[in-house]
Amino acid sequence: MKLQRNNRLRAIVAGGLALSGALVLTACGSDNNTGGGGAASTGNIKCDGKGQLLASGSSAQKNAMDLWTKNYGAKCKDVKLNYKATGSGAGIQEWLQGKTAFAGSDSALKPEEVASSKKMCKGGQGINLPMVGGPIAIGFNVPGVDKLTLDAETLGKIFNSDIKSWDDPAIKKLNPGVKLPSLKIQAFHRSDESGTTDNFTKYLKAAAPKAWPHEPGKAWEGKGGQSADGSSGVSSQVKQVSGAISYFELSYATANSIKTVDLDTGASQPVKATVDNASKAIAEAKPAGSGKDQALDLAYDTKAAGAYPITLVTYEIACDKGNKAGTLKAAKSFLNYAASKDGQSALKELGYAPLPDAIAAKVRDSISSLS
């Protein structure tokens, strides 16, 4: 069953990637055109607008965007969406420059970015719309090791080049009975500015401040290590390089059959990187925005049983007021589908965590009010 599921997942992801050059979204098409096998229900999609819709940013949500586009495009026909997974930092910059209708970011807008957005959002400002949730998995490739437990302190030291071998005493202590090889650790981090990096380093700083002395951020600040571009880049390195370890969304680990670390959070049992365990942590998040801004304050240092703390929420960034008139209807139509029950339920098979119902309802309310 696991092999069948992985093969089905690869087919879904591959189908989405094939569309990434010019993703066709449809508007005002036939209700009877529901697409191919595996597509989510499209009965509630309300198509609107026409023309080209440009968006860019988070690579963490790339697989989700591909699937949403496939499902949305099964019903509608008059809008072409081109979403480029350029990384969160680049996506926000393109949006601030007025090049895209919305941006995808794995961390909320900074105060200075909100201030800059007022120049582009005529009469308004940028707001954060949570859309994709899920765990940031720690993938590893250690010959002979199928199960590995680490905690925040060992992860901080590994990614800061203070622990350099897989048979280090600190790793052995967390993995009694596991035969760890005397093999050099090959730690990979993102070369691009990334919200995934921001969330991972926020976890390290919150849960192990002594082991991780750096400030969290989209740009990597740790010592040493090697880099690769995007979630696809670092996951590919883990797949190929013996002794490798890196951080990326669970969907990339699932699609590439990469083993993932169980986290010792201080709870009674180590916690696995799963969609349901990430949802438990996301449910503990507190509101951090005001008005129509739905930013969340995630609980990175939670010790709740079964809660996987290295989570991210990808936001779609748009203007509350002052969006471009030519793309506003299409953007609202697509984002409303993504935040709908159908759009969210389609995510779980790809390794993402659907938004809690209460959060999704607030997001849909904010989308409906965009002007």
Wavefront OBJ file of the C-alpha trace (Angstrom):
o trace
v 0.000 0.000 0.000
v 2.846 2.383 0.844
v 4.446 1.750 -2.567
v 1.138 2.387 -4.331
v 0.655 5.618 -2.381
v 4.158 6.867 -3.241
v 3.670 6.019 -6.911
v 0.329 7.837 -6.927
v 1.935 10.850 -5.219
v 4.772 10.969 -7.728
v 2.237 10.902 -10.554
v 0.288 13.803 -9.035
v 3.411 15.884 -8.444
v 4.857 15.075 -11.871
v 1.576 16.027 -13.501
v 1.605 19.342 -11.679
v 5.247 20.063 -12.532
v 4.539 19.489 -16.200
v 2.074 22.361 -16.027
v 4.402 24.799 -14.276
v 5.604 26.626 -17.380
v 2.179 28.099 -18.106
v -0.458 26.839 -15.736
v -3.915 27.083 -17.215
v -6.661 28.164 -14.871
v -10.172 28.360 -16.215
v -12.950 30.789 -15.526
v -16.623 30.573 -16.385
v -16.318 27.092 -17.889
v -18.681 24.144 -17.836
v -19.671 22.719 -14.456
v -19.577 19.261 -16.000
v -15.857 19.369 -16.766
v -14.412 17.941 -13.574
v -10.979 16.868 -14.776
v -9.093 13.606 -14.594
v -8.805 10.996 -11.890
v -7.537 12.114 -8.488
v -8.774 15.685 -8.794
v -10.643 17.116 -5.837
v -14.287 18.110 -6.085
v -14.654 21.291 -8.120
v -18.366 21.871 -7.634
v -17.892 24.868 -5.354
v -15.416 26.779 -7.539
v -16.764 30.211 -8.453
v -14.910 31.280 -11.594
v -14.378 34.955 -12.301
v -12.102 37.237 -14.277
v -9.981 36.593 -17.346
v -6.471 37.054 -18.675
v -3.042 36.272 -17.226
v -2.447 35.974 -13.493
v 1.194 36.102 -12.370
v 2.358 34.975 -8.935
v 5.642 33.824 -7.424
v 7.386 32.958 -4.188
v 7.407 29.997 -1.808
v 8.749 26.734 -3.186
v 7.236 25.013 -0.132
v 3.770 25.380 -1.660
v 4.814 24.515 -5.224
v 3.252 21.043 -5.153
v 0.066 22.469 -3.624
v -0.132 25.209 -6.262
v 0.310 22.644 -9.036
v -2.531 20.504 -7.703
v -4.832 23.478 -7.088
v -4.180 24.708 -10.609
v -4.978 21.304 -12.068
v -8.242 21.077 -10.138
v -9.239 24.687 -10.783
v -8.365 24.353 -14.444
v -10.648 21.335 -14.751
v -13.613 23.701 -14.472
v -12.566 27.143 -15.710
v -10.980 28.402 -18.914
v -10.382 32.136 -19.202
v -7.489 32.768 -16.823
v -3.872 31.669 -17.185
v -1.912 31.481 -13.928
v 1.868 31.328 -14.007
v 3.218 30.586 -10.512
v 7.002 30.537 -10.249
v 8.607 28.952 -7.178
v 11.352 31.558 -6.826
v 11.556 31.396 -3.005
v 9.705 33.512 -0.470
v 12.133 36.438 -0.437
v 12.179 36.814 -4.214
v 8.403 36.410 -4.403
v 7.764 39.233 -1.948
v 10.187 41.515 -3.787
v 8.486 40.868 -7.134
v 5.108 41.558 -5.571
v 6.341 44.788 -3.942
v 7.595 45.874 -7.378
v 4.102 45.368 -8.800
v 5.123 42.464 -11.045
v 2.689 39.885 -9.626
v -0.898 39.714 -8.404
v 0.083 37.946 -5.176
v 3.120 36.358 -3.565
v 3.659 33.142 -1.631
v 5.757 33.388 1.537
v 6.545 30.883 4.286
v 6.749 33.679 6.831
v 4.601 36.741 7.422
v 5.490 40.167 6.071
v 8.013 42.109 8.143
v 7.026 45.601 9.357
v 9.328 47.217 6.810
v 7.749 45.120 4.030
v 4.264 46.212 5.127
v 5.484 49.823 5.000
v 6.879 49.310 1.485
v 3.629 47.680 0.355
v 1.704 50.910 0.934
v 3.429 52.434 -2.111
v 2.099 49.647 -4.321
v -1.264 49.014 -2.636
v -2.968 52.302 -3.399
v -5.006 53.200 -0.328
v -4.155 49.937 1.428
v -1.298 47.646 2.483
v -0.124 44.074 2.257
v -1.820 41.407 4.370
v -0.994 37.771 5.157
v -3.460 35.040 4.157
v -2.524 31.593 5.579
v -3.114 28.978 2.885
v -0.783 25.995 3.239
v 0.275 24.337 6.486
v 2.559 21.441 7.190
v 5.668 20.019 8.793
v 9.215 20.881 7.842
v 10.783 17.441 7.784
v 14.427 16.797 8.633
v 15.490 14.375 5.920
v 18.597 12.221 6.310
v 20.646 9.719 4.310
v 22.752 7.601 6.657
v 23.645 4.121 5.357
v 22.236 1.380 7.561
v 20.090 3.750 9.634
v 16.349 3.610 9.030
v 15.146 5.381 12.170
v 16.784 8.415 13.767
v 15.805 10.606 16.714
v 17.281 14.077 17.247
v 16.388 17.048 19.436
v 16.679 20.797 18.948
v 20.095 20.985 20.604
v 21.698 18.321 18.409
v 20.075 19.798 15.288
v 21.364 23.253 16.188
v 24.886 21.898 16.636
v 24.722 19.807 13.450
v 23.607 22.746 11.299
v 26.106 25.080 12.958
v 28.954 22.609 12.257
v 29.567 21.874 15.948
v 28.648 18.182 15.533
v 30.429 16.762 12.504
v 30.135 12.963 12.583
v 27.140 10.639 12.706
v 28.656 8.644 15.581
v 28.942 11.712 17.819
v 28.140 10.878 21.485
v 25.217 13.320 21.533
v 23.536 11.516 18.625
v 24.316 8.104 20.145
v 22.661 9.122 23.410
v 19.408 9.889 21.601
v 19.547 6.640 19.617
v 20.411 3.734 21.944
v 20.832 0.464 20.094
v 21.216 2.129 16.694
v 24.494 1.382 14.877
v 25.660 4.835 13.783
v 28.536 4.909 11.272
v 31.718 6.942 11.622
v 30.635 9.069 8.683
v 30.992 12.796 8.062
v 27.767 14.748 8.347
v 26.904 16.613 5.142
v 24.510 19.349 6.252
v 22.697 21.194 3.464
v 20.837 24.496 3.761
v 18.981 26.747 1.333
v 21.086 29.084 -0.809
v 18.107 31.320 -1.596
v 16.197 33.456 0.877
v 13.524 31.126 2.132
v 10.595 31.131 4.501
v 11.381 27.473 5.165
v 14.774 28.563 6.487
v 13.059 31.284 8.514
v 10.701 28.793 10.179
v 13.416 26.189 10.764
v 15.740 28.720 12.403
v 12.860 30.112 14.485
v 12.416 26.586 15.841
v 16.147 26.248 16.600
v 16.248 29.652 18.309
v 13.110 29.001 20.374
v 13.921 25.428 21.412
v 17.751 25.501 21.633
v 19.026 29.099 21.934
v 22.442 28.056 23.256
v 23.080 25.613 20.420
v 21.763 28.077 17.809
v 23.186 31.554 18.570
v 22.000 33.121 15.298
v 18.916 35.222 14.737
v 16.158 33.581 12.661
v 15.686 34.795 9.118
v 15.083 33.883 5.494
v 18.835 34.016 4.758
v 21.033 31.286 6.244
v 23.289 32.429 9.112
v 24.753 29.136 10.363
v 28.420 28.219 10.129
v 29.697 25.904 7.408
v 27.557 23.384 5.620
v 26.679 23.259 1.935
v 23.888 24.971 0.047
v 21.410 24.217 -2.704
v 18.607 26.184 -4.334
v 15.024 25.639 -3.266
v 13.351 22.764 -1.452
v 13.825 20.610 -4.540
v 17.553 21.330 -4.483
v 18.247 20.441 -0.858
v 15.997 17.358 -0.954
v 17.805 16.139 -4.078
v 21.130 16.469 -2.282
v 19.878 14.398 0.657
v 18.616 11.757 -1.774
v 21.995 11.551 -3.530
v 24.682 12.257 -0.902
v 25.704 9.705 1.722
v 25.735 11.264 5.194
v 23.465 14.141 4.145
v 20.859 15.922 6.243
v 18.650 18.908 5.450
v 15.258 20.513 6.080
v 12.374 20.709 3.622
v 8.629 20.247 3.464
v 7.283 16.763 4.108
v 5.872 16.588 0.580
v 9.427 16.528 -0.819
v 10.448 13.740 1.565
v 7.366 11.708 0.645
v 7.781 12.170 -3.098
v 11.462 11.160 -2.959
v 11.156 8.367 -0.350
v 13.560 10.168 2.007
v 13.725 9.024 5.644
v 12.844 11.700 8.202
v 13.961 12.421 11.758
v 11.726 11.876 14.793
v 11.955 14.835 17.193
v 12.594 14.562 20.908
v 10.642 17.610 22.065
v 10.599 16.759 25.765
v 7.245 15.018 25.431
v 6.870 11.423 26.622
v 7.622 10.041 23.132
v 9.583 11.326 20.096
v 7.295 12.936 17.530
v 7.193 11.939 13.872
v 6.934 14.429 11.023
v 3.349 13.833 9.921
v 0.521 16.012 8.688
v -1.631 15.226 11.716
v 1.194 15.954 14.181
v 1.894 19.261 12.439
v -1.798 20.145 12.683
v -1.615 19.653 16.453
v 1.177 22.236 16.635
v -0.506 24.675 14.212
v -3.701 24.485 16.266
v -1.718 26.021 19.153
v -0.819 29.091 17.062
v -2.011 32.481 18.266
v -3.298 35.305 16.033
v -0.548 37.783 15.243
v -2.279 40.051 12.725
v -4.964 42.703 12.992
v -7.937 43.607 10.825
v -7.953 41.451 7.697
v -4.353 40.316 8.282
v -4.456 36.666 9.384
v -0.774 36.176 10.370
v -0.130 33.477 12.987
v 2.334 33.129 15.875
v 3.434 29.479 15.740
v 4.404 27.469 18.844
v 7.912 26.332 17.867
v 8.880 25.236 21.383
v 5.749 23.235 22.183
v 6.144 20.099 24.267
v 2.554 18.942 23.789
v 2.202 15.205 23.225
v 2.199 14.352 19.540
v 2.758 17.958 18.397
v 5.472 18.281 15.732
v 6.945 21.755 16.295
v 8.935 22.398 13.090
v 5.977 23.628 11.105
v 5.372 26.327 8.590
v 2.386 28.169 7.290
v 2.669 29.539 3.786
v 0.874 32.840 3.296
v -0.466 34.337 0.106
v 0.428 38.032 0.229
v -2.001 40.502 -1.322
v -3.214 44.064 -0.819
v -6.223 44.549 1.420
v -7.091 47.526 -0.816
v -5.512 48.710 -4.043
v -5.051 45.398 -5.864
v -4.708 45.696 -9.631
v -8.176 45.930 -11.176
v -7.225 43.751 -14.137
v -6.365 40.710 -12.013
v -8.429 41.236 -8.854
v -11.414 39.084 -9.841
v -9.265 36.177 -11.011
v -7.020 36.359 -7.941
v -9.992 36.323 -5.562
v -11.590 33.442 -7.442
v -8.474 31.275 -7.304
v -7.593 32.131 -3.698
v -11.170 31.448 -2.586
v -10.901 27.969 -4.109
v -7.520 27.345 -2.442
v -8.977 28.300 0.964
v -12.204 26.335 0.427
v -12.926 22.954 2.006
v -12.354 21.303 -1.373
v -9.069 23.120 -1.901
v -7.786 22.351 1.571
v -8.867 18.700 1.607
v -6.872 18.117 -1.591
v -3.627 18.924 0.253
v -3.350 16.051 2.693
v -2.277 13.449 0.133
v 0.661 15.676 -0.802
v 1.907 15.875 2.792
v 0.410 19.250 3.694
v -1.791 20.011 6.684
v -5.192 21.551 5.863
v -5.890 24.771 7.739
v -8.012 24.389 10.887
v -11.634 25.253 10.003
v -11.721 28.398 12.163
v -8.581 29.812 10.493
v -9.772 28.902 6.982
v -13.085 30.691 7.568
v -11.288 33.900 8.555
v -9.037 33.615 5.491
v -12.025 33.277 3.169
v -13.586 36.325 4.786
v -10.422 38.356 4.146
v -10.209 37.167 0.539
v -13.827 38.167 -0.121
v -13.066 41.678 1.132
v -10.039 42.265 -1.128
v -10.524 45.323 -3.316
l 1 2 3 4 5 6 7 8 9 10 11 12 13 14 15 16 17 18 19 20 21 22 23 24 25 26 27 28 29 30 31 32 33 34 35 36 37 38 39 40 41 42 43 44 45 46 47 48 49 50 51 52 53 54 55 56 57 58 59 60 61 62 63 64 65 66 67 68 69 70 71 72 73 74 75 76 77 78 79 80 81 82 83 84 85 86 87 88 89 90 91 92 93 94 95 96 97 98 99 100 101 102 103 104 105 106 107 108 109 110 111 112 113 114 115 116 117 118 119 120 121 122 123 124 125 126 127 128 129 130 131 132 133 134 135 136 137 138 139 140 141 142 143 144 145 146 147 148 149 150 151 152 153 154 155 156 157 158 159 160 161 162 163 164 165 166 167 168 169 170 171 172 173 174 175 176 177 178 179 180 181 182 183 184 185 186 187 188 189 190 191 192 193 194 195 196 197 198 199 200 201 202 203 204 205 206 207 208 209 210 211 212 213 214 215 216 217 218 219 220 221 222 223 224 225 226 227 228 229 230 231 232 233 234 235 236 237 238 239 240 241 242 243 244 245 246 247 248 249 250 251 252 253 254 255 256 257 258 259 260 261 262 263 264 265 266 267 268 269 270 271 272 273 274 275 276 277 278 279 280 281 282 283 284 285 286 287 288 289 290 291 292 293 294 295 296 297 298 299 300 301 302 303 304 305 306 307 308 309 310 311 312 313 314 315 316 317 318 319 320 321 322 323 324 325 326 327 328 329 330 331 332 333 334 335 336 337 338 339 340 341 342 343 344 345 346 347 348 349 350 351 352 353 354 355 356 357 358 359 360 361 362 363 364 365 366 367 368 369 370 371
